Each structure stands twice: as C-alpha cells, then as structure tokens.
Amino acid sequence: MSQLAIDVHTYLRTHEQLKQAIEGLTEEGLRWKAAPNSWSVTEVLAHLADHNLIVSFRIREILARSEARLPAFNQDAWVAGQRANEGHAADILAAFKSLLDYNSLLFQRLEPGDWEKTGTNAKGETVTLSAVVRGFVAHLEHHLLQIAKIRNHESGGAR
C-alpha cells in the first residue's frame, strides 16, 4: 500500500456527513424549495453525486496524463435536466458512496508521486491530483452549510 497524499478517512467521511445533515428530514422536507429557482436538499445531494462523478473522471484523466482539459459541468442544467428533485435521497447517497469507495480503492494503489500529477482545468489552470480531491471535500463542506440553511429556512428558523 502506498503512502497517501490525502486523508482518505476525511474523503470517505463525506458520505456520513451528508447522512447526518439530512437526518430526520421527511421526503417533503428533502424536496422543499424556498423558491422555484433554488435547490432543495435532494437537489443539493444530486449535485454532489454529479460532482463526485465529474471529479472521478478528472482523477482518471490526470492519472492517464491526458492532454484534454478537465471537464466542467453546468450544475443547474444537470440538476434540472435529470429532474433531481423527483429522486430519492437514499438512492443518491448510495451512488455517492459507491463512487467514494471505488475511488478510495484507487487511491490506495497510487504512489506518492501520482498525487502531484497535473491536469488543466476548464479555466486553463494547472491542478494537481491532490488539489482536485481536496477541492472536492471543501466543495462538499460548502454544500453542508447550504443544507443546514435550507433546513433552517424550511422549518421556519426553529432548528
């Protein structure tokens, strides 16, 4: 097993953090929206699963030393196009966890130098593999705050 440049436990813990963030919400609460153009908790979860999918692709592109720019995606269009609010949080979280588990197996096979391999993001910036994975975790933390705000607003501020 190689020495990891990221904390895999922190990476894997993102699933548990999401489960805790939505604990106790009913299906109605998971799908509640403050406004038609805002996201529900279910839509936030779908976005995070989509982001995990894209990050998984970026990881593999970097490891393959691809010359292609790492993909971006139109998050609002993806959420709307897949009618994410009609999905079920448990299904979304299961897909999210599967990607985490699969990627963590890959991480264990990497050599220390693999973490410094680079790719070019959609903005034209050079990014390392370790930065991509750390960025994923930071992005998720941002959305945990968003879920808390939605919960607080949905419950009328009484949380």
Residue, then its C-alpha position, 0 to 999 in steps of 0.5 A: m500500500s502506498q503512502l497517501a497524499i490525502d486523508v482518505h478517512t476525511y474523503l470517505r467521511t463525506h458520505e456520513q456527513l451528508k447522512q447526518a445533515i439530512e437526518g430526520l428530514t421527511e421526503e417533503g422536507l428533502r424536496w422543499k424549495a424556498a423558491p422555484n429557482s433554488w435547490s432543495v436538499t435532494e437537489v443539493l445531494a444530486h449535485l454532489a453525486d454529479h460532482n463526485l462523478i465529474v471529479s472521478f473522471r478528472i482523477r482518471e484523466i490526470l492519472a492517464r496524463s491526458e492532454a484534454r482539459l478537465p471537464a466542467f459541468n453546468q450544475d443547474a442544467w444537470v440538476a434540472g435536466q435529470r429532474a433531481n428533485e423527483g429522486h430519492a435521497a437514499d438512492i443518491l447517497a448510495a451512488f455517492k458512496s459507491l463512487l467514494d469507495y471505488n475511488s478510495l480503492l484507487f487511491q490506495r494503489l497510487e504512489p506518492g508521486d501520482w498525487e502531484k500529477t497535473g491536469t488543466n482545468a476548464k479555466g486553463e489552470t494547472v491542478t494537481l491530483s491532490a488539489v482536485v480531491r481536496g477541492f472536492v471535500a471543501h466543495l462538499e463542506h460548502h454544500l453542508l452549510q447550504i443544507a443546514k440553511i435550507r433546513n433552517h429556512e424550511s422549518g421556519g428558523a426553529r432548528 
